Amino acid sequence: MAKGKDVRIRVILECISCVRKGADKQSMGISRYSTQKNRQNTPGQLELRKFCRYCRKHTTHNEIKK
């Protein structure tokens, strides 16, 4: 029934514009979301547009490694 590797895995999404501002120290923090993805359907990195509370607008959030 259960396989050795789970099909659905937990991933963390991070705002790419906050990461860029982090070098300039203009941002108060980095927006992060956690979600799940199906490893078989999306083998590459996940990229979604989510609301960033530090930028106060919808920005692209990319998957980061744990």
N, CA, C, O and CB atoms as a CASP TS submission, in Angstrom:
PFRMAT TS
TARGET T0000
AUTHOR 0000-0000-0000
METHOD Language model
MODEL 1
PARENT N/A
ATOM      1  N   MET     1       0.815  -1.190   0.000  1.00  0.00           N
ATOM      2  CA  MET     1       0.000   0.000   0.000  1.00  0.00           C
ATOM      3  C   MET     1       0.864   1.262   0.000  1.00  0.00           C
ATOM      4  O   MET     1       0.891   1.993  -0.990  1.00  0.00           O
ATOM      5  CB  MET     1      -0.930  -0.006   1.198  1.00  0.00           C
ATOM      6  N   ALA     2       1.559   1.518   1.088  1.00  0.00           N
ATOM      7  CA  ALA     2       2.380   2.717   1.141  1.00  0.00           C
ATOM      8  C   ALA     2       3.720   2.458   0.482  1.00  0.00           C
ATOM      9  O   ALA     2       4.329   1.408   0.686  1.00  0.00           O
ATOM     10  CB  ALA     2       2.575   3.182   2.588  1.00  0.00           C
ATOM     11  N   LYS     3       4.174   3.408  -0.300  1.00  0.00           N
ATOM     12  CA  LYS     3       5.451   3.271  -0.979  1.00  0.00           C
ATOM     13  C   LYS     3       6.555   3.820  -0.093  1.00  0.00           C
ATOM     14  O   LYS     3       6.291   4.471   0.917  1.00  0.00           O
ATOM     15  CB  LYS     3       5.434   3.992  -2.339  1.00  0.00           C
ATOM     16  N   GLY     4       7.780   3.555  -0.477  1.00  0.00           N
ATOM     17  CA  GLY     4       8.927   4.036   0.289  1.00  0.00           C
ATOM     18  C   GLY     4       9.021   5.554   0.283  1.00  0.00           C
ATOM     19  O   GLY     4       9.301   6.162   1.316  1.00  0.00           O
ATOM     20  N   LYS     5       8.793   6.166  -0.863  1.00  0.00           N
ATOM     21  CA  LYS     5       8.832   7.625  -0.961  1.00  0.00           C
ATOM     22  C   LYS     5       7.413   8.145  -1.131  1.00  0.00           C
ATOM     23  O   LYS     5       6.647   7.635  -1.949  1.00  0.00           O
ATOM     24  CB  LYS     5       9.737   8.088  -2.144  1.00  0.00           C
ATOM     25  N   ASP     6       7.076   9.151  -0.363  1.00  0.00           N
ATOM     26  CA  ASP     6       5.748   9.750  -0.481  1.00  0.00           C
ATOM     27  C   ASP     6       5.647  10.533  -1.782  1.00  0.00           C
ATOM     28  O   ASP     6       6.622  11.131  -2.238  1.00  0.00           O
ATOM     29  CB  ASP     6       5.447  10.667   0.725  1.00  0.00           C
ATOM     30  N   VAL     7       4.464  10.522  -2.367  1.00  0.00           N
ATOM     31  CA  VAL     7       4.245  11.259  -3.608  1.00  0.00           C
ATOM     32  C   VAL     7       4.104  12.742  -3.315  1.00  0.00           C
ATOM     33  O   VAL     7       4.640  13.574  -4.046  1.00  0.00           O
ATOM     34  CB  VAL     7       3.000  10.738  -4.344  1.00  0.00           C
ATOM     35  N   ARG     8       3.385  13.078  -2.249  1.00  0.00           N
ATOM     36  CA  ARG     8       3.196  14.482  -1.881  1.00  0.00           C
ATOM     37  C   ARG     8       4.246  14.870  -0.850  1.00  0.00           C
ATOM     38  O   ARG     8       4.422  14.195   0.164  1.00  0.00           O
ATOM     39  CB  ARG     8       1.761  14.730  -1.327  1.00  0.00           C
ATOM     40  N   ILE     9       4.943  15.974  -1.128  1.00  0.00           N
ATOM     41  CA  ILE     9       5.976  16.442  -0.212  1.00  0.00           C
ATOM     42  C   ILE     9       5.682  17.883   0.190  1.00  0.00           C
ATOM     43  O   ILE     9       5.007  18.613  -0.536  1.00  0.00           O
ATOM     44  CB  ILE     9       7.380  16.328  -0.855  1.00  0.00           C
ATOM     45  N   ARG    10       6.183  18.278   1.330  1.00  0.00           N
ATOM     46  CA  ARG    10       6.010  19.646   1.824  1.00  0.00           C
ATOM     47  C   ARG    10       7.128  20.517   1.266  1.00  0.00           C
ATOM     48  O   ARG    10       8.298  20.133   1.296  1.00  0.00           O
ATOM     49  CB  ARG    10       6.003  19.686   3.387  1.00  0.00           C
ATOM     50  N   VAL    11       6.763  21.694   0.757  1.00  0.00           N
ATOM     51  CA  VAL    11       7.736  22.633   0.205  1.00  0.00           C
ATOM     52  C   VAL    11       7.517  24.001   0.836  1.00  0.00           C
ATOM     53  O   VAL    11       6.438  24.299   1.348  1.00  0.00           O
ATOM     54  CB  VAL    11       7.623  22.714  -1.346  1.00  0.00           C
ATOM     55  N   ILE    12       8.558  24.829   0.790  1.00  0.00           N
ATOM     56  CA  ILE    12       8.488  26.197   1.309  1.00  0.00           C
ATOM     57  C   ILE    12       8.676  27.149   0.142  1.00  0.00           C
ATOM     58  O   ILE    12       9.614  27.010  -0.642  1.00  0.00           O
ATOM     59  CB  ILE    12       9.565  26.451   2.424  1.00  0.00           C
ATOM     60  N   LEU    13       7.771  28.125   0.033  1.00  0.00           N
ATOM     61  CA  LEU    13       7.849  29.139  -1.020  1.00  0.00           C
ATOM     62  C   LEU    13       8.356  30.438  -0.411  1.00  0.00           C
ATOM     63  O   LEU    13       7.921  30.835   0.670  1.00  0.00           O
ATOM     64  CB  LEU    13       6.463  29.350  -1.706  1.00  0.00           C
ATOM     65  N   GLU    14       9.282  31.104  -1.110  1.00  0.00           N
ATOM     66  CA  GLU    14       9.892  32.322  -0.599  1.00  0.00           C
ATOM     67  C   GLU    14       9.790  33.425  -1.641  1.00  0.00           C
ATOM     68  O   GLU    14       9.997  33.180  -2.829  1.00  0.00           O
ATOM     69  CB  GLU    14      11.362  32.078  -0.209  1.00  0.00           C
ATOM     70  N   CYS    15       9.471  34.639  -1.200  1.00  0.00           N
ATOM     71  CA  CYS    15       9.325  35.792  -2.088  1.00  0.00           C
ATOM     72  C   CYS    15      10.674  36.149  -2.700  1.00  0.00           C
ATOM     73  O   CYS    15      11.669  36.289  -1.987  1.00  0.00           O
ATOM     74  CB  CYS    15       8.739  37.004  -1.324  1.00  0.00           C
ATOM     75  N   ILE    16      10.705  36.295  -4.023  1.00  0.00           N
ATOM     76  CA  ILE    16      11.983  36.582  -4.672  1.00  0.00           C
ATOM     77  C   ILE    16      12.343  38.067  -4.584  1.00  0.00           C
ATOM     78  O   ILE    16      13.525  38.407  -4.617  1.00  0.00           O
ATOM     79  CB  ILE    16      11.940  36.144  -6.134  1.00  0.00           C
ATOM     80  N   SER    17      11.360  38.956  -4.473  1.00  0.00           N
ATOM     81  CA  SER    17      11.698  40.382  -4.384  1.00  0.00           C
ATOM     82  C   SER    17      12.197  40.744  -2.989  1.00  0.00           C
ATOM     83  O   SER    17      13.016  41.654  -2.859  1.00  0.00           O
ATOM     84  CB  SER    17      10.481  41.246  -4.744  1.00  0.00           C
ATOM     85  N   CYS    18      11.734  40.066  -1.947  1.00  0.00           N
ATOM     86  CA  CYS    18      12.237  40.318  -0.587  1.00  0.00           C
ATOM     87  C   CYS    18      13.665  39.816  -0.442  1.00  0.00           C
ATOM     88  O   CYS    18      14.467  40.417   0.273  1.00  0.00           O
ATOM     89  CB  CYS    18      11.332  39.642   0.464  1.00  0.00           C
ATOM     90  N   VAL    19      13.983  38.726  -1.113  1.00  0.00           N
ATOM     91  CA  VAL    19      15.344  38.195  -1.050  1.00  0.00           C
ATOM     92  C   VAL    19      16.310  39.179  -1.681  1.00  0.00           C
ATOM     93  O   VAL    19      17.418  39.375  -1.181  1.00  0.00           O
ATOM     94  CB  VAL    19      15.436  36.825  -1.753  1.00  0.00           C
ATOM     95  N   ARG    20      15.895  39.797  -2.773  1.00  0.00           N
ATOM     96  CA  ARG    20      16.747  40.794  -3.434  1.00  0.00           C
ATOM     97  C   ARG    20      16.907  42.035  -2.566  1.00  0.00           C
ATOM     98  O   ARG    20      17.999  42.599  -2.492  1.00  0.00           O
ATOM     99  CB  ARG    20      16.162  41.182  -4.800  1.00  0.00           C
ATOM    100  N   LYS    21      15.834  42.467  -1.909  1.00  0.00           N
ATOM    101  CA  LYS    21      15.904  43.645  -1.041  1.00  0.00           C
ATOM    102  C   LYS    21      16.681  43.365   0.231  1.00  0.00           C
ATOM    103  O   LYS    21      17.200  44.288   0.859  1.00  0.00           O
ATOM    104  CB  LYS    21      14.509  44.124  -0.690  1.00  0.00           C
ATOM    105  N   GLY    22      16.767  42.081   0.620  1.00  0.00           N
ATOM    106  CA  GLY    22      17.465  41.712   1.849  1.00  0.00           C
ATOM    107  C   GLY    22      18.918  42.157   1.842  1.00  0.00           C
ATOM    108  O   GLY    22      19.478  42.460   2.895  1.00  0.00           O
ATOM    109  N   ALA    23      19.529  42.200   0.674  1.00  0.00           N
ATOM    110  CA  ALA    23      20.910  42.653   0.577  1.00  0.00           C
ATOM    111  C   ALA    23      21.001  44.153   0.840  1.00  0.00           C
ATOM    112  O   ALA    23      22.013  44.635   1.349  1.00  0.00           O
ATOM    113  CB  ALA    23      21.491  42.316  -0.804  1.00  0.00           C
ATOM    114  N   ASP    24      19.946  44.894   0.495  1.00  0.00           N
ATOM    115  CA  ASP    24      19.928  46.339   0.705  1.00  0.00           C
ATOM    116  C   ASP    24      19.439  46.717   2.099  1.00  0.00           C
ATOM    117  O   ASP    24      19.537  47.881   2.488  1.00  0.00           O
ATOM    118  CB  ASP    24      19.054  47.001  -0.337  1.00  0.00           C
ATOM    119  N   LYS    25      18.914  45.756   2.857  1.00  0.00           N
ATOM    120  CA  LYS    25      18.377  45.957   4.212  1.00  0.00           C
ATOM    121  C   LYS    25      17.183  46.907   4.228  1.00  0.00           C
ATOM    122  O   LYS    25      16.946  47.575   5.235  1.00  0.00           O
ATOM    123  CB  LYS    25      19.466  46.496   5.129  1.00  0.00           C
ATOM    124  N   GLN    26      16.414  46.981   3.116  1.00  0.00           N
ATOM    125  CA  GLN    26      15.227  47.815   3.076  1.00  0.00           C
ATOM    126  C   GLN    26      14.007  47.058   3.594  1.00  0.00           C
ATOM    127  O   GLN    26      13.057  47.669   4.085  1.00  0.00           O
ATOM    128  CB  GLN    26      14.977  48.311   1.657  1.00  0.00           C
ATOM    129  N   SER    27      14.031  45.750   3.488  1.00  0.00           N
ATOM    130  CA  SER    27      12.885  44.937   3.838  1.00  0.00           C
ATOM    131  C   SER    27      12.920  44.570   5.315  1.00  0.00           C
ATOM    132  O   SER    27      13.993  44.402   5.895  1.00  0.00           O
ATOM    133  CB  SER    27      12.839  43.681   2.976  1.00  0.00           C
ATOM    134  N   MET    28      11.738  44.445   5.924  1.00  0.00           N
ATOM    135  CA  MET    28      11.631  44.058   7.325  1.00  0.00           C
ATOM    136  C   MET    28      11.816  42.552   7.499  1.00  0.00           C
ATOM    137  O   MET    28      12.211  42.105   8.576  1.00  0.00           O
ATOM    138  CB  MET    28      10.280  44.491   7.891  1.00  0.00           C
ATOM    139  N   GLY    29      11.540  41.767   6.465  1.00  0.00           N
ATOM    140  CA  GLY    29      11.648  40.319   6.561  1.00  0.00           C
ATOM    141  C   GLY    29      11.471  39.684   5.199  1.00  0.00           C
ATOM    142  O   GLY    29      11.453  40.367   4.175  1.00  0.00           O
ATOM    143  N   ILE    30      11.340  38.363   5.200  1.00  0.00           N
ATOM    144  CA  ILE    30      11.154  37.615   3.968  1.00  0.00           C
ATOM    145  C   ILE    30       9.864  36.838   4.087  1.00  0.00           C
ATOM    146  O   ILE    30       9.669  36.086   5.042  1.00  0.00           O
ATOM    147  CB  ILE    30      12.355  36.672   3.683  1.00  0.00           C
ATOM    148  N   SER    31       8.980  37.016   3.118  1.00  0.00           N
ATOM    149  CA  SER    31       7.689  36.332   3.116  1.00  0.00           C
ATOM    150  C   SER    31       7.880  34.877   2.720  1.00  0.00           C
ATOM    151  O   SER    31       8.516  34.582   1.708  1.00  0.00           O
ATOM    152  CB  SER    31       6.696  37.029   2.159  1.00  0.00           C
ATOM    153  N   ARG    32       7.323  33.957   3.528  1.00  0.00           N
ATOM    154  CA  ARG    32       7.415  32.524   3.241  1.00  0.00           C
ATOM    155  C   ARG    32       6.059  31.872   3.423  1.00  0.00           C
ATOM    156  O   ARG    32       5.314  32.200   4.346  1.00  0.00           O
ATOM    157  CB  ARG    32       8.460  31.845   4.147  1.00  0.00           C
ATOM    158  N   TYR    33       5.751  30.951   2.536  1.00  0.00           N
ATOM    159  CA  TYR    33       4.545  30.137   2.615  1.00  0.00           C
ATOM    160  C   TYR    33       4.960  28.677   2.589  1.00  0.00           C
ATOM    161  O   TYR    33       5.965  28.331   1.970  1.00  0.00           O
ATOM    162  CB  TYR    33       3.556  30.464   1.450  1.00  0.00           C
ATOM    163  N   SER    34       4.200  27.818   3.252  1.00  0.00           N
ATOM    164  CA  SER    34       4.442  26.385   3.147  1.00  0.00           C
ATOM    165  C   SER    34       3.234  25.744   2.488  1.00  0.00           C
ATOM    166  O   SER    34       2.096  26.127   2.761  1.00  0.00           O
ATOM    167  CB  SER    34       4.721  25.750   4.542  1.00  0.00           C
ATOM    168  N   THR    35       3.477  24.770   1.621  1.00  0.00           N
ATOM    169  CA  THR    35       2.431  24.089   0.892  1.00  0.00           C
ATOM    170  C   THR    35       2.912  22.688   0.544  1.00  0.00           C
ATOM    171  O   THR    35       4.014  22.293   0.926  1.00  0.00           O
ATOM    172  CB  THR    35       2.034  24.877  -0.381  1.00  0.00           C
ATOM    173  N   GLN    36       2.101  21.947  -0.169  1.00  0.00           N
ATOM    174  CA  GLN    36       2.473  20.617  -0.616  1.00  0.00           C
ATOM    175  C   GLN    36       2.421  20.568  -2.134  1.00  0.00           C
ATOM    176  O   GLN    36       1.667  21.304  -2.771  1.00  0.00           O
ATOM    177  CB  GLN    36       1.549  19.544   0.001  1.00  0.00           C
ATOM    178  N   LYS    37       3.245  19.680  -2.704  1.00  0.00           N
ATOM    179  CA  LYS    37       3.198  19.479  -4.142  1.00  0.00           C
ATOM    180  C   LYS    37       3.314  17.996  -4.426  1.00  0.00           C
ATOM    181  O   LYS    37       3.862  17.232  -3.632  1.00  0.00           O
ATOM    182  CB  LYS    37       4.317  20.271  -4.859  1.00  0.00           C
ATOM    183  N   ASN    38       2.783  17.606  -5.580  1.00  0.00           N
ATOM    184  CA  ASN    38       2.870  16.223  -6.017  1.00  0.00           C
ATOM    185  C   ASN    38       4.184  16.063  -6.779  1.00  0.00           C
ATOM    186  O   ASN    38       4.406  16.720  -7.795  1.00  0.00           O
ATOM    187  CB  ASN    38       1.636  15.821  -6.904  1.00  0.00           C
ATOM    188  N   ARG    39       5.037  15.197  -6.287  1.00  0.00           N
ATOM    189  CA  ARG    39       6.366  15.015  -6.860  1.00  0.00           C
ATOM    190  C   ARG    39       6.310  14.489  -8.290  1.00  0.00           C
ATOM    191  O   ARG    39       7.176  14.812  -9.102  1.00  0.00           O
ATOM    192  CB  ARG    39       7.174  14.070  -6.001  1.00  0.00           C
ATOM    193  N   GLN    40       5.300  13.684  -8.602  1.00  0.00           N
ATOM    194  CA  GLN    40       5.208  13.103  -9.941  1.00  0.00           C
ATOM    195  C   GLN    40       4.700  14.107 -10.970  1.00  0.00           C
ATOM    196  O   GLN    40       5.166  14.108 -12.110  1.00  0.00           O
ATOM    197  CB  GLN    40       4.300  11.890  -9.919  1.00  0.00           C
ATOM    198  N   ASN    41       3.756  14.957 -10.587  1.00  0.00           N
ATOM    199  CA  ASN    41       3.190  15.920 -11.539  1.00  0.00           C
ATOM    200  C   ASN    41       4.078  17.139 -11.744  1.00  0.00           C
ATOM    201  O   ASN    41       4.130  17.679 -12.849  1.00  0.00           O
ATOM    202  CB  ASN    41       1.828  16.368 -11.069  1.00  0.00           C
ATOM    203  N   THR    42       4.774  17.581 -10.708  1.00  0.00           N
ATOM    204  CA  THR    42       5.634  18.764 -10.802  1.00  0.00           C
ATOM    205  C   THR    42       7.030  18.408 -10.298  1.00  0.00           C
ATOM    206  O   THR    42       7.357  18.691  -9.145  1.00  0.00           O
ATOM    207  CB  THR    42       5.040  19.957  -9.989  1.00  0.00           C
ATOM    208  N   PRO    43       7.855  17.796 -11.138  1.00  0.00           N
ATOM    209  CA  PRO    43       9.195  17.418 -10.682  1.00  0.00           C
ATOM    210  C   PRO    43      10.130  18.616 -10.531  1.00  0.00           C
ATOM    211  O   PRO    43      11.110  18.540  -9.790  1.00  0.00           O
ATOM    212  CB  PRO    43       9.802  16.424 -11.646  1.00  0.00           C
ATOM    213  N   GLY    44       9.846  19.716 -11.218  1.00  0.00           N
ATOM    214  CA  GLY    44      10.687  20.914 -11.124  1.00  0.00           C
ATOM    215  C   GLY    44      10.294  21.754  -9.930  1.00  0.00           C
ATOM    216  O   GLY    44       9.470  21.355  -9.108  1.00  0.00           O
ATOM    217  N   GLN    45      10.904  22.934  -9.852  1.00  0.00           N
ATOM    218  CA  GLN    45      10.595  23.833  -8.747  1.00  0.00           C
ATOM    219  C   GLN    45       9.234  24.485  -8.948  1.00  0.00           C
ATOM    220  O   GLN    45       8.854  24.830 -10.067  1.00  0.00           O
ATOM    221  CB  GLN    45      11.681  24.904  -8.607  1.00  0.00           C
ATOM    222  N   LEU    46       8.514  24.647  -7.855  1.00  0.00           N
ATOM    223  CA  LEU    46       7.196  25.252  -7.869  1.00  0.00           C
ATOM    224  C   LEU    46       7.335  26.768  -7.824  1.00  0.00           C
ATOM    225  O   LEU    46       8.181  27.290  -7.098  1.00  0.00           O
ATOM    226  CB  LEU    46       6.343  24.742  -6.688  1.00  0.00           C
ATOM    227  N   GLU    47       6.516  27.478  -8.592  1.00  0.00           N
ATOM    228  CA  GLU    47       6.551  28.938  -8.647  1.00  0.00           C
ATOM    229  C   GLU    47       5.115  29.446  -8.666  1.00  0.00           C
ATOM    230  O   GLU    47       4.367  29.152  -9.599  1.00  0.00           O
ATOM    231  CB  GLU    47       7.349  29.446  -9.899  1.00  0.00           C
ATOM    232  N   LEU    48       4.723  30.206  -7.644  1.00  0.00           N
ATOM    233  CA  LEU    48       3.363  30.724  -7.532  1.00  0.00           C
ATOM    234  C   LEU    48       3.394  32.205  -7.219  1.00  0.00           C
ATOM    235  O   LEU    48       4.355  32.713  -6.643  1.00  0.00           O
ATOM    236  CB  LEU    48       2.577  29.967  -6.456  1.00  0.00           C
ATOM    237  N   ARG    49       2.314  32.901  -7.612  1.00  0.00           N
ATOM    238  CA  ARG    49       2.165  34.303  -7.242  1.00  0.00           C
ATOM    239  C   ARG    49       1.322  34.366  -5.974  1.00  0.00           C
ATOM    240  O   ARG    49       0.161  33.956  -5.970  1.00  0.00           O
ATOM    241  CB  ARG    49       1.515  35.137  -8.401  1.00  0.00           C
ATOM    242  N   LYS    50       1.916  34.883  -4.897  1.00  0.00           N
ATOM    243  CA  LYS    50       1.257  34.976  -3.603  1.00  0.00           C
ATOM    244  C   LYS    50       1.412  36.404  -3.093  1.00  0.00           C
ATOM    245  O   LYS    50       2.212  37.180  -3.614  1.00  0.00           O
ATOM    246  CB  LYS    50       1.846  33.944  -2.587  1.00  0.00           C
ATOM    247  N   PHE    51       0.627  36.738  -2.059  1.00  0.00           N
ATOM    248  CA  PHE    51       0.711  38.072  -1.470  1.00  0.00           C
ATOM    249  C   PHE    51       1.877  38.130  -0.496  1.00  0.00           C
ATOM    250  O   PHE    51       2.007  37.275   0.380  1.00  0.00           O
ATOM    251  CB  PHE    51      -0.610  38.445  -0.759  1.00  0.00           C
ATOM    252  N   CYS    52       2.722  39.140  -0.650  1.00  0.00           N
ATOM    253  CA  CYS    52       3.851  39.364   0.258  1.00  0.00           C
ATOM    254  C   CYS    52       3.481  40.523   1.182  1.00  0.00           C
ATOM    255  O   CYS    52       3.227  41.635   0.720  1.00  0.00           O
ATOM    256  CB  CYS    52       5.186  39.670  -0.537  1.00  0.00           C
ATOM    257  N   ARG    53       3.452  40.259   2.482  1.00  0.00           N
ATOM    258  CA  ARG    53       3.048  41.311   3.415  1.00  0.00           C
ATOM    259  C   ARG    53       4.134  42.358   3.614  1.00  0.00           C
ATOM    260  O   ARG    53       3.845  43.458   4.086  1.00  0.00           O
ATOM    261  CB  ARG    53       2.679  40.706   4.750  1.00  0.00           C
ATOM    262  N   TYR    54       5.375  42.042   3.264  1.00  0.00           N
ATOM    263  CA  TYR    54       6.456  43.009   3.401  1.00  0.00           C
ATOM    264  C   TYR    54       6.526  43.936   2.194  1.00  0.00           C
ATOM    265  O   TYR    54       6.801  45.127   2.341  1.00  0.00           O
ATOM    266  CB  TYR    54       7.785  42.292   3.587  1.00  0.00           C
ATOM    267  N   CYS    55       6.281  43.398   1.003  1.00  0.00           N
ATOM    268  CA  CYS    55       6.237  44.222  -0.213  1.00  0.00           C
ATOM    269  C   CYS    55       4.865  44.871  -0.383  1.00  0.00           C
ATOM    270  O   CYS    55       4.727  45.864  -1.098  1.00  0.00           O
ATOM    271  CB  CYS    55       6.576  43.371  -1.456  1.00  0.00           C
ATOM    272  N   ARG    56       3.850  44.309   0.276  1.00  0.00           N
ATOM    273  CA  ARG    56       2.462  44.750   0.215  1.00  0.00           C
ATOM    274  C   ARG    56       1.881  44.680  -1.195  1.00  0.00           C
ATOM    275  O   ARG    56       1.144  45.568  -1.624  1.00  0.00           O
ATOM    276  CB  ARG    56       2.353  46.159   0.738  1.00  0.00           C
ATOM    277  N   LYS    57       2.233  43.590  -1.919  1.00  0.00           N
ATOM    278  CA  LYS    57       1.675  43.343  -3.244  1.00  0.00           C
ATOM    279  C   LYS    57       1.871  41.873  -3.577  1.00  0.00           C
ATOM    280  O   LYS    57       2.582  41.155  -2.874  1.00  0.00           O
ATOM    281  CB  LYS    57       2.339  44.257  -4.321  1.00  0.00           C
ATOM    282  N   HIS    58       1.238  41.435  -4.651  1.00  0.00           N
ATOM    283  CA  HIS    58       1.388  40.058  -5.103  1.00  0.00           C
ATOM    284  C   HIS    58       2.708  39.931  -5.863  1.00  0.00           C
ATOM    285  O   HIS    58       2.968  40.670  -6.813  1.00  0.00           O
ATOM    286  CB  HIS    58       0.182  39.627  -5.998  1.00  0.00           C
ATOM    287  N   THR    59       3.533  38.983  -5.428  1.00  0.00           N
ATOM    288  CA  THR    59       4.834  38.768  -6.049  1.00  0.00           C
ATOM    289  C   THR    59       5.027  37.275  -6.312  1.00  0.00           C
ATOM    290  O   THR    59       4.247  36.445  -5.846  1.00  0.00           O
ATOM    291  CB  THR    59       5.975  39.324  -5.153  1.00  0.00           C
ATOM    292  N   THR    60       6.062  36.952  -7.054  1.00  0.00           N
ATOM    293  CA  THR    60       6.386  35.563  -7.349  1.00  0.00           C
ATOM    294  C   THR    60       7.120  34.949  -6.171  1.00  0.00           C
ATOM    295  O   THR    60       8.074  35.524  -5.648  1.00  0.00           O
ATOM    296  CB  THR    60       7.232  35.454  -8.631  1.00  0.00           C
ATOM    297  N   HIS    61       6.665  33.779  -5.763  1.00  0.00           N
ATOM    298  CA  HIS    61       7.291  33.012  -4.692  1.00  0.00           C
ATOM    299  C   HIS    61       7.820  31.716  -5.295  1.00  0.00           C
ATOM    300  O   HIS    61       7.075  30.971  -5.931  1.00  0.00           O
ATOM    301  CB  HIS    61       6.282  32.726  -3.521  1.00  0.00           C
ATOM    302  N   ASN    62       9.104  31.452  -5.092  1.00  0.00           N
ATOM    303  CA  ASN    62       9.738  30.248  -5.615  1.00  0.00           C
ATOM    304  C   ASN    62       9.989  29.249  -4.494  1.00  0.00           C
ATOM    305  O   ASN    62      10.107  29.612  -3.324  1.00  0.00           O
ATOM    306  CB  ASN    62      11.054  30.594  -6.325  1.00  0.00           C
ATOM    307  N   GLU    63      10.065  27.990  -4.881  1.00  0.00           N
ATOM    308  CA  GLU    63      10.363  26.924  -3.923  1.00  0.00           C
ATOM    309  C   GLU    63      11.820  26.990  -3.499  1.00  0.00           C
ATOM    310  O   GLU    63      12.708  27.179  -4.330  1.00  0.00           O
ATOM    311  CB  GLU    63      10.044  25.544  -4.524  1.00  0.00           C
ATOM    312  N   ILE    64      12.064  26.831  -2.195  1.00  0.00           N
ATOM    313  CA  ILE    64      13.428  26.785  -1.688  1.00  0.00           C
ATOM    314  C   ILE    64      13.697  25.406  -1.129  1.00  0.00           C
ATOM    315  O   ILE    64      12.769  24.657  -0.824  1.00  0.00           O
ATOM    316  CB  ILE    64      13.665  27.869  -0.612  1.00  0.00           C
ATOM    317  N   LYS    65      14.966  25.076  -0.996  1.00  0.00           N
ATOM    318  CA  LYS    65      15.334  23.791  -0.421  1.00  0.00           C
ATOM    319  C   LYS    65      15.357  23.907   1.092  1.00  0.00           C
ATOM    320  O   LYS    65      15.686  24.959   1.641  1.00  0.00           O
ATOM    321  CB  LYS    65      16.701  23.316  -0.954  1.00  0.00           C
ATOM    322  N   LYS    66      15.007  22.827   1.756  1.00  0.00           N
ATOM    323  CA  LYS    66      14.980  22.813   3.219  1.00  0.00           C
ATOM    324  C   LYS    66      16.357  22.717   3.792  1.00  0.00           C
ATOM    325  O   LYS    66      16.518  22.693   5.012  1.00  0.00           O
ATOM    326  CB  LYS    66      14.143  21.673   3.728  1.00  0.00           C
TER
END
